[in-house]
Amino acid sequence: MEKEIFVVTAAGNDGPELKTIGSPGENFGSVTVGATYNNLTSSLVATLEVDEKPYTVIPMVGSSKLEESITGKIIFGGYGKIEELEELDVKDAILIVERGSNVEGELLYFSIKENNAANAGAKALIVYNNKSGIFLGELIHEFMESGYKPQIPVVSMDREEGLEIKESIRENNNATMQLFYNPDFVAHFSSRGPVSPFYIKPEIVAPGAYINTTQNNAGYNFTSGTSYAAPHVSGAAALLLQKNPELHHHEIKSILLTTVEPVSDAYGQEFSIYETGAGRLDIGNAYDAKLIIMPPNFVVNVSSDKLIAEKEFKLKLIESTLDNFDVKFEGPEFIKFAYILEGDALQIKMNVTEENFGDHEGKLIINHDDTRYVIPFLLHYTPGLISVNQQNQKLFFEIYHPEEWSFAKISVINSKDGEIDTATATPNKKASIEVYENAEYWIDAKIRVKGNTSNAFNTIEINSIVENPDRINIINIPEKQMGIIAVIVIITAIVGLVVKRK
């Protein structure tokens, strides 16, 4: 990125839990891409609710779209064998069974389980995993019986959730299943954020499920993974550079991230910022964009002692003017929003009007020349506050909290390389940390309050340090290398003494 390269990374395939993005997707400067389904008929999505609680399920290959949802009582059917179902009344019920068999070496294909369930009168079948994690099952395969066709919808689910449903089954429970096409549904495997309280990951999602792509031996096959979502973003960047070779990498990033389309779940609710970032890549919108907005997303911090957050955006026109320009706020109702446009600078102000501590997300929607631009944000609202002041090469910190606090651990993170320095503070001892280069530094304070930990965040931009390229920053030398240097220094000194004596 220092060499003006536009870097795209896959988010990873460890979803659907939060905090599952690893390296290199967690890198601050790259564009991290999660996966959605695509607009082919293979983009079949399933939902399941048991007693109004939603569960994550995946339709098995061979299941079909439902015209209306299936509702019924849920019954546990062992492994879905004929003899097990003969002892149960599963007519018009949703049957849940375990994957595999309790007999070693017995092959109970999903097609066999489906056929047994359908013949017993079940409306739908759920197969939970016999080991940790979720899986994608196939009803249509080379070992199925001749002439076999699925009769009822079949979905797979995680073992832990399957056991939870099994153990909660009672006489009057109620379940609802739906299968439908939704091209912008986030793929279950797509890794989620957050990775840091100071920036947003993933930034964007793109088609990465059932992608018809090249294989060995000049073939094609449907393949899934965020590694197939990331190339859509790389390809979009190439198109933008082909149209405008003068674009910088941060400008490409801004165009792609701000011209996205929203991504909603099965119930019409938009996915969270930790799941989709700004939204789903829209190459057409990006290609036609006439405005670059910097930054394309942001994080701000407020506290009980500092209720107003401000942010400035730089606007750059590719063409057109700023005459047809307006900003709308989509976020929590307790945040009062205002903005001022002065030249190429957009100044916004968010004022928190009631006590509602926690992390809150929202979006700024900018409309310009018939194009809609999206700028997602994350707002940390904390009881405590950490202030930071620079004096030469030192940062000095002060902690405020409305309740009595006893101890604080302060971490200072260099946004350029992720290097972390720490310091501690008490009500009677202020903390300071020395910094050695110009960069944006992220401040993360963990404050001990009556036996609990309360967070506070801040950032500071340092640009007044006169950097010495020849200076050896001993602070940043790893412990092992420090030991080697120490040994070399000692040996040099001893040799020097010996030579001097001779």
C-alpha positions as CSV (number, residue, x, y, z in Angstrom):
1,M,0.0,0.0,0.0
2,E,3.0,2.3,0.6
3,K,3.8,1.7,-3.1
4,E,0.2,2.8,-4.1
5,I,-0.9,-0.8,-4.6
6,F,-4.6,-1.5,-4.1
7,V,-4.7,-4.5,-1.7
8,V,-7.7,-6.8,-1.4
9,T,-8.0,-9.6,1.2
10,A,-10.5,-12.4,1.8
11,A,-12.3,-12.2,5.1
12,G,-11.9,-16.0,5.7
13,N,-14.4,-18.9,5.9
14,D,-14.8,-19.3,9.7
15,G,-18.3,-17.7,10.1
16,P,-21.0,-17.3,11.1
17,E,-19.7,-16.3,14.5
18,L,-18.4,-12.8,15.2
19,K,-14.6,-12.1,15.6
20,T,-13.6,-14.8,13.1
21,I,-11.5,-12.6,10.7
22,G,-7.8,-13.5,10.9
23,S,-4.7,-12.5,9.1
24,P,-4.4,-11.0,6.5
25,G,-8.0,-9.9,6.5
26,E,-7.6,-8.1,9.8
27,N,-5.0,-5.7,8.3
28,F,-6.1,-2.1,8.7
29,G,-5.2,-0.8,5.3
30,S,-6.4,-3.5,2.9
31,V,-10.0,-3.9,1.7
32,T,-11.4,-7.0,3.4
33,V,-14.2,-8.8,1.6
34,G,-16.9,-11.1,2.9
35,A,-19.1,-13.4,0.8
36,T,-22.7,-13.2,-0.2
37,Y,-24.7,-15.5,-2.4
38,N,-25.1,-14.6,-6.1
39,N,-28.1,-14.0,-8.3
40,L,-28.1,-17.5,-9.8
41,T,-30.8,-20.0,-9.0
42,S,-28.3,-21.8,-6.7
43,S,-28.6,-18.9,-4.3
44,L,-31.2,-20.8,-2.1
45,V,-31.4,-19.6,1.5
46,A,-33.1,-21.3,4.4
47,T,-34.3,-20.0,7.7
48,L,-35.5,-21.8,10.8
49,E,-37.3,-20.6,13.9
50,V,-38.1,-22.8,16.9
51,D,-40.4,-21.1,19.4
52,E,-39.6,-17.8,17.7
53,K,-35.8,-18.3,18.2
54,P,-33.9,-18.2,14.9
55,Y,-31.2,-20.8,14.0
56,T,-28.6,-21.0,11.2
57,V,-29.4,-23.6,8.6
58,I,-28.2,-24.3,5.1
59,P,-30.4,-25.9,2.4
60,M,-29.0,-29.1,1.1
61,V,-28.2,-29.3,-2.6
62,G,-31.4,-30.7,-4.3
63,S,-33.9,-28.9,-2.1
64,S,-36.3,-26.5,-3.8
65,K,-37.7,-23.1,-3.1
66,L,-40.9,-23.1,-1.0
67,E,-43.9,-21.0,-2.1
68,E,-44.8,-20.5,1.5
69,S,-43.2,-21.3,4.9
70,I,-43.6,-24.7,6.6
71,T,-44.9,-24.6,10.1
72,G,-45.3,-27.5,12.5
73,K,-44.2,-29.2,15.7
74,I,-40.6,-30.4,15.8
75,I,-39.8,-34.0,16.5
76,F,-36.5,-35.8,17.2
77,G,-36.1,-38.9,15.0
78,G,-32.7,-40.3,16.0
79,Y,-30.7,-41.0,12.8
80,G,-33.7,-41.0,10.5
81,K,-33.9,-44.8,10.1
82,I,-37.1,-46.5,9.1
83,E,-37.4,-48.5,12.3
84,E,-36.8,-45.3,14.4
85,L,-39.5,-43.4,12.6
86,E,-42.0,-46.3,12.8
87,E,-42.2,-45.7,16.5
88,L,-43.0,-42.0,16.1
89,D,-45.9,-39.9,14.8
90,V,-44.1,-37.5,12.5
91,K,-47.0,-36.7,10.1
92,D,-47.0,-33.0,9.2
93,A,-44.1,-32.4,11.6
94,I,-40.6,-31.0,11.0
95,L,-38.2,-33.9,11.8
96,I,-34.7,-33.3,13.2
97,V,-32.2,-36.1,13.1
98,E,-28.4,-36.6,13.6
99,R,-26.0,-36.9,10.7
100,G,-24.5,-40.4,10.1
101,S,-25.4,-43.5,12.0
102,N,-25.0,-45.3,15.3
103,V,-23.8,-48.4,13.5
104,E,-20.1,-48.4,12.5
105,G,-19.7,-48.6,8.7
106,E,-23.4,-48.0,7.9
107,L,-23.8,-45.4,5.2
108,L,-27.0,-43.4,5.8
109,Y,-26.9,-40.9,2.9
110,F,-28.9,-37.7,3.2
111,S,-31.1,-39.0,0.4
112,I,-32.0,-42.1,2.5
113,K,-32.9,-39.9,5.5
114,E,-35.0,-37.6,3.3
115,N,-36.8,-40.5,1.7
116,N,-37.5,-42.1,5.1
117,A,-38.8,-38.9,6.6
118,A,-41.0,-38.1,3.6
119,N,-42.5,-41.6,3.5
120,A,-43.3,-41.2,7.3
121,G,-45.3,-38.0,6.5
122,A,-42.8,-35.3,7.7
123,K,-43.1,-31.9,6.1
124,A,-39.4,-31.1,6.3
125,L,-36.1,-32.5,7.6
126,I,-33.3,-31.0,9.6
127,V,-29.9,-32.9,9.9
128,Y,-27.6,-31.6,12.6
129,N,-23.9,-32.4,12.4
130,N,-22.3,-35.4,14.3
131,K,-19.2,-33.2,14.9
132,S,-18.5,-29.6,15.6
133,G,-19.4,-27.1,12.9
134,I,-21.9,-26.7,10.1
135,F,-21.8,-28.5,6.8
136,L,-23.2,-28.4,3.2
137,G,-25.1,-31.6,2.4
138,E,-26.1,-33.0,-1.0
139,L,-29.3,-35.0,-1.7
140,I,-28.4,-35.6,-5.3
141,H,-25.2,-37.7,-5.6
142,E,-23.8,-40.6,-7.5
143,F,-24.7,-43.2,-4.9
144,M,-28.4,-42.3,-4.6
145,E,-31.0,-44.9,-5.7
146,S,-32.1,-44.9,-9.3
147,G,-35.0,-42.6,-9.9
148,Y,-34.7,-40.8,-6.6
149,K,-36.1,-37.3,-6.3
150,P,-36.3,-35.2,-3.1
151,Q,-39.9,-34.9,-1.8
152,I,-39.4,-32.5,1.2
153,P,-37.0,-29.7,2.0
154,V,-33.8,-30.7,3.9
155,V,-31.5,-28.4,5.7
156,S,-28.2,-28.9,7.7
157,M,-27.2,-27.2,10.9
158,D,-24.4,-27.0,13.5
159,R,-24.2,-29.8,16.1
160,E,-24.4,-27.4,19.0
161,E,-27.6,-25.8,17.8
162,G,-29.1,-29.2,16.8
163,L,-28.5,-30.6,20.3
164,E,-30.0,-27.4,21.8
165,I,-33.2,-27.9,19.7
166,K,-33.3,-31.7,20.6
167,E,-33.0,-31.0,24.3
168,S,-35.6,-28.2,24.3
169,I,-38.3,-30.2,22.4
170,R,-41.6,-30.3,24.3
171,E,-45.2,-31.2,23.5
172,N,-46.4,-27.8,22.3
173,N,-43.3,-26.5,20.6
174,N,-43.6,-24.8,17.2
175,A,-41.1,-24.5,14.3
176,T,-41.2,-22.6,11.1
177,M,-38.9,-23.2,8.0
178,Q,-38.6,-21.2,4.9
179,L,-36.5,-21.7,1.7
180,F,-36.2,-18.8,-0.8
181,Y,-33.8,-17.1,-3.2
182,N,-31.9,-14.2,-1.8
183,P,-28.8,-13.2,-3.8
184,D,-27.6,-10.7,-1.2
185,F,-27.8,-13.0,1.8
186,V,-24.5,-13.3,3.6
187,A,-23.0,-16.7,3.2
188,H,-22.9,-18.7,6.5
189,F,-19.1,-19.4,6.2
190,S,-18.1,-15.8,5.7
191,S,-16.0,-14.6,8.6
192,R,-17.3,-11.7,10.6
193,G,-15.7,-8.8,12.5
194,P,-14.9,-6.9,14.6
195,V,-11.1,-7.2,14.7
196,S,-10.5,-3.8,16.4
197,P,-12.5,-1.0,18.1
198,F,-10.7,1.5,15.8
199,Y,-11.7,0.4,12.3
200,I,-14.4,-1.6,10.5
201,K,-13.9,-5.1,9.1
202,P,-15.1,-6.4,6.7
203,E,-15.5,-3.3,4.6
204,I,-17.5,-4.9,1.9
205,V,-19.1,-8.1,0.7
206,A,-19.3,-9.6,-2.8
207,P,-20.6,-12.8,-4.5
208,G,-18.6,-15.8,-3.0
209,A,-21.1,-18.6,-2.8
210,Y,-21.7,-21.1,-5.7
211,I,-19.3,-19.2,-8.1
212,N,-18.9,-21.0,-11.4
213,T,-15.2,-20.7,-11.8
214,T,-12.3,-22.4,-13.5
215,Q,-10.8,-25.7,-12.3
216,N,-7.9,-27.9,-13.3
217,N,-8.0,-29.7,-16.7
218,A,-9.8,-26.9,-18.5
219,G,-13.0,-27.4,-16.5
220,Y,-15.5,-25.3,-14.6
221,N,-17.2,-26.0,-11.3
222,F,-19.3,-24.2,-8.6
223,T,-17.1,-23.2,-5.7
224,S,-17.6,-21.2,-2.6
225,G,-15.5,-19.1,-0.3
226,T,-14.4,-15.6,0.5
227,S,-11.4,-16.3,-1.8
228,Y,-14.0,-16.1,-4.6
229,A,-15.6,-12.9,-3.3
230,A,-12.3,-11.0,-3.1
231,P,-11.5,-11.3,-6.9
232,H,-14.8,-9.6,-7.7
233,V,-13.5,-6.5,-5.8
234,S,-10.1,-6.8,-7.5
235,G,-11.8,-7.0,-10.9
236,A,-13.9,-4.0,-10.1
237,A,-10.8,-2.0,-9.2
238,A,-9.2,-3.0,-12.5
239,L,-12.3,-1.6,-14.3
240,L,-12.0,1.7,-12.4
241,L,-8.3,2.0,-13.3
242,Q,-9.0,1.2,-16.9
243,K,-11.5,4.0,-17.0
244,N,-9.4,6.4,-14.9
245,P,-5.7,5.4,-14.6
246,E,-4.9,8.4,-12.4
247,L,-6.9,7.1,-9.5
248,H,-4.9,6.4,-6.3
249,H,-5.5,3.2,-4.3
250,H,-7.3,5.1,-1.5
251,E,-9.6,6.7,-4.1
252,I,-10.4,3.3,-5.6
253,K,-11.2,2.0,-2.1
254,S,-13.5,4.9,-1.5
255,I,-15.4,4.5,-4.7
256,L,-16.0,0.8,-4.2
257,L,-17.0,1.0,-0.6
258,T,-19.4,4.0,-0.9
259,T,-21.3,2.8,-3.9
260,V,-22.5,-0.5,-2.5
261,E,-26.0,-2.0,-2.2
262,P,-27.6,-2.9,1.1
263,V,-27.7,-6.5,2.3
264,S,-30.7,-7.8,4.2
265,D,-31.5,-11.0,6.0
266,A,-34.5,-13.2,5.5
267,Y,-36.7,-10.9,7.5
268,G,-35.8,-7.7,5.7
269,Q,-33.4,-6.4,8.3
270,E,-30.0,-5.2,7.1
271,F,-27.1,-7.2,8.3
272,S,-24.8,-5.5,10.8
273,I,-21.6,-3.6,10.0
274,Y,-19.6,-6.5,11.5
275,E,-21.1,-8.9,8.9
276,T,-21.2,-6.9,5.7
277,G,-19.3,-3.6,6.2
278,A,-20.8,-1.0,4.0
279,G,-22.8,-3.5,1.9
280,R,-22.5,-5.6,-1.4
281,L,-20.3,-4.5,-4.2
282,D,-22.1,-2.9,-7.1
283,I,-19.7,-2.5,-10.0
284,G,-22.2,-0.5,-12.1
285,N,-22.6,2.1,-9.4
286,A,-18.9,2.3,-8.8
287,Y,-18.1,2.7,-12.5
288,D,-20.6,5.6,-12.8
289,A,-19.5,7.4,-9.6
290,K,-18.7,11.1,-9.9
291,L,-17.6,11.7,-6.3
292,I,-14.8,10.4,-4.1
293,I,-15.4,10.7,-0.3
294,M,-12.6,10.3,2.2
295,P,-12.7,8.5,4.5
296,P,-15.3,5.9,3.2
297,N,-16.2,4.8,6.7
298,F,-15.3,5.9,10.3
299,V,-15.3,5.2,14.0
300,V,-16.0,7.9,16.6
301,N,-15.9,7.9,20.4
302,V,-18.2,9.7,22.9
303,S,-18.5,9.4,26.6
304,S,-20.5,10.7,29.6
305,D,-18.1,13.7,29.7
306,K,-17.9,14.3,26.0
307,L,-21.2,13.9,24.2
308,I,-20.4,15.4,20.8
309,A,-18.4,13.7,18.0
310,E,-17.3,15.6,14.9
311,K,-15.8,14.3,11.7
312,E,-14.6,15.9,8.5
313,F,-14.8,14.4,5.0
314,K,-12.8,15.5,2.0
315,L,-14.8,15.5,-1.3
316,K,-13.2,15.1,-4.7
317,L,-15.2,15.4,-7.9
318,I,-14.4,13.1,-10.8
319,E,-16.8,15.2,-12.8
320,S,-20.0,17.3,-12.3
321,T,-20.5,19.8,-9.4
322,L,-21.7,19.7,-5.8
323,D,-24.9,21.5,-6.6
324,N,-27.1,18.3,-6.3
325,F,-25.8,17.2,-3.0
326,D,-27.5,16.2,0.3
327,V,-26.8,14.1,3.4
328,K,-29.1,11.9,5.3
329,F,-28.5,10.2,8.7
330,E,-29.5,6.6,9.4
331,G,-28.8,5.6,12.9
332,P,-30.0,5.6,16.5
333,E,-32.8,8.1,17.4
334,F,-30.9,9.4,20.4
335,I,-28.2,10.8,18.2
336,K,-28.9,14.3,16.9
337,F,-27.1,14.9,13.5
338,A,-26.1,18.0,11.7
339,Y,-23.8,18.8,8.8
340,I,-22.2,21.7,6.9
341,L,-20.7,21.7,3.4
342,E,-17.9,24.2,2.9
343,G,-16.1,23.9,-0.4
344,D,-14.7,20.4,-0.7
345,A,-15.1,19.7,3.0
346,L,-18.1,18.1,4.6
347,Q,-18.3,18.7,8.4
348,I,-20.6,16.5,10.4
349,K,-21.6,16.6,14.1
350,M,-23.3,13.9,16.1
351,N,-24.7,14.8,19.5
352,V,-25.7,12.1,22.0
353,T,-29.0,13.1,23.7
354,E,-29.5,10.3,26.2
355,E,-27.5,7.8,28.2
356,N,-27.2,4.7,26.2
357,F,-23.8,3.2,26.6
358,G,-22.5,0.6,24.2
359,D,-21.5,0.3,20.5
360,H,-23.9,1.8,18.0
361,E,-23.8,1.7,14.2
362,G,-25.4,3.7,11.5
363,K,-24.9,5.1,8.0
364,L,-24.6,8.5,6.3
365,I,-26.3,8.5,2.9
366,I,-25.0,11.0,0.4
367,N,-27.1,11.6,-2.7
368,H,-25.2,13.3,-5.6
369,D,-26.2,13.4,-9.2
370,D,-28.5,10.4,-9.0
371,T,-25.9,8.2,-7.3
372,R,-26.3,7.0,-3.7
373,Y,-23.2,6.9,-1.6
374,V,-23.0,5.0,1.7
375,I,-20.7,5.8,4.6
376,P,-21.1,3.4,7.5
377,F,-20.0,4.4,11.0
378,L,-19.4,2.9,14.4
379,L,-19.9,5.0,17.6
380,H,-18.5,3.9,20.9
381,Y,-20.4,5.4,23.8
382,T,-18.5,4.8,27.0
383,P,-19.0,6.0,30.6
384,G,-15.3,6.8,30.9
385,L,-13.0,9.0,28.9
386,I,-9.3,8.9,28.2
387,S,-7.8,12.2,27.1
388,V,-4.4,12.4,25.4
389,N,-1.9,15.3,25.0
390,Q,1.3,15.5,23.1
391,Q,4.5,17.1,24.4
392,N,7.4,16.7,22.0
393,Q,7.8,12.9,21.6
394,K,5.6,12.0,24.7
395,L,1.9,11.3,25.0
396,F,0.4,12.1,28.4
397,F,-2.9,10.5,29.4
398,E,-5.7,11.4,31.8
399,I,-8.5,9.1,32.9
400,Y,-12.0,10.3,33.7
401,H,-14.9,8.1,34.9
402,P,-18.2,9.0,36.6
403,E,-17.6,6.3,39.2
404,E,-14.6,5.7,41.4
405,W,-11.9,3.9,39.5
406,S,-8.7,2.2,40.8
407,F,-6.5,1.2,37.9
408,A,-6.2,1.6,34.1
409,K,-4.2,-0.2,31.5
410,I,-3.5,2.0,28.5
411,S,-2.5,0.5,25.1
412,V,-1.1,2.8,22.4
413,I,-1.3,1.2,18.9
414,N,0.6,2.6,15.9
415,S,-1.8,2.4,13.0
416,K,1.0,2.0,10.5
417,D,2.4,-1.3,11.8
418,G,0.2,-2.4,14.7
419,E,3.1,-2.0,17.2
420,I,1.7,-1.7,20.8
421,D,3.1,0.1,23.8
422,T,1.4,-0.1,27.2
423,A,1.4,1.9,30.4
424,T,-0.6,1.9,33.6
425,A,-2.3,4.6,35.6
426,T,-4.0,5.0,38.9
427,P,-5.9,8.0,40.3
428,N,-2.6,9.1,41.9
429,K,-0.3,8.2,39.0
430,K,-0.6,9.6,35.5
431,A,0.7,7.6,32.5
432,S,2.8,8.6,29.6
433,I,4.3,6.8,26.6
434,E,7.0,7.9,24.2
435,V,6.4,7.7,20.4
436,Y,9.1,7.9,17.7
437,E,7.4,8.4,14.3
438,N,4.6,10.4,12.8
439,A,1.4,8.4,12.5
440,E,-2.1,8.0,13.8
441,Y,-2.1,6.4,17.2
442,W,-5.1,4.5,18.7
443,I,-5.6,4.7,22.5
444,D,-7.4,1.8,24.2
445,A,-7.9,2.2,27.9
446,K,-9.3,-0.6,30.1
447,I,-10.4,1.0,33.4
448,R,-11.0,-1.0,36.6
449,V,-14.2,0.2,38.3
450,K,-15.5,-1.6,41.4
451,G,-14.2,-4.9,40.2
452,N,-15.4,-4.5,36.6
453,T,-13.6,-3.4,33.4
454,S,-14.9,-0.3,31.5
455,N,-13.4,0.7,28.1
456,A,-12.5,4.1,26.8
457,F,-11.1,5.0,23.4
458,N,-9.3,7.9,21.7
459,T,-7.1,8.6,18.7
460,I,-4.4,11.2,18.1
461,E,-2.6,12.2,14.9
462,I,1.1,12.9,15.3
463,N,2.9,14.8,12.6
464,S,5.4,17.1,14.4
465,I,8.2,14.6,15.1
466,V,11.4,15.1,13.2
467,E,12.2,11.5,12.4
468,N,15.8,10.2,12.2
469,P,16.1,7.3,9.8
470,D,19.5,6.3,11.3
471,R,18.1,6.0,14.8
472,I,17.8,2.5,16.2
473,N,14.5,2.2,18.0
474,I,15.5,-0.1,20.8
475,I,11.9,-0.2,22.0
476,N,10.8,-2.0,18.9
477,I,13.6,-4.6,18.8
478,P,12.2,-8.0,19.7
479,E,13.5,-9.6,22.9
480,K,15.5,-12.4,21.2
481,Q,17.3,-9.9,18.9
482,M,17.9,-7.6,22.0
483,G,19.6,-10.5,23.7
484,I,21.8,-11.1,20.7
485,I,22.7,-7.4,20.5
486,A,23.5,-7.4,24.2
487,V,25.8,-10.4,23.8
488,I,27.6,-8.8,20.9
489,V,28.1,-5.6,22.9
490,I,29.5,-7.5,25.9
491,I,31.8,-9.6,23.7
492,T,33.0,-6.5,21.9
493,A,33.8,-4.8,25.3
494,I,35.7,-7.9,26.6
495,V,37.7,-8.2,23.4
496,G,38.4,-4.5,23.6
497,L,39.7,-4.8,27.1
498,V,41.9,-7.8,26.2
499,V,43.4,-6.0,23.3
500,K,44.0,-2.9,25.4
501,R,45.8,-5.0,28.1
502,K,48.1,-6.5,25.4
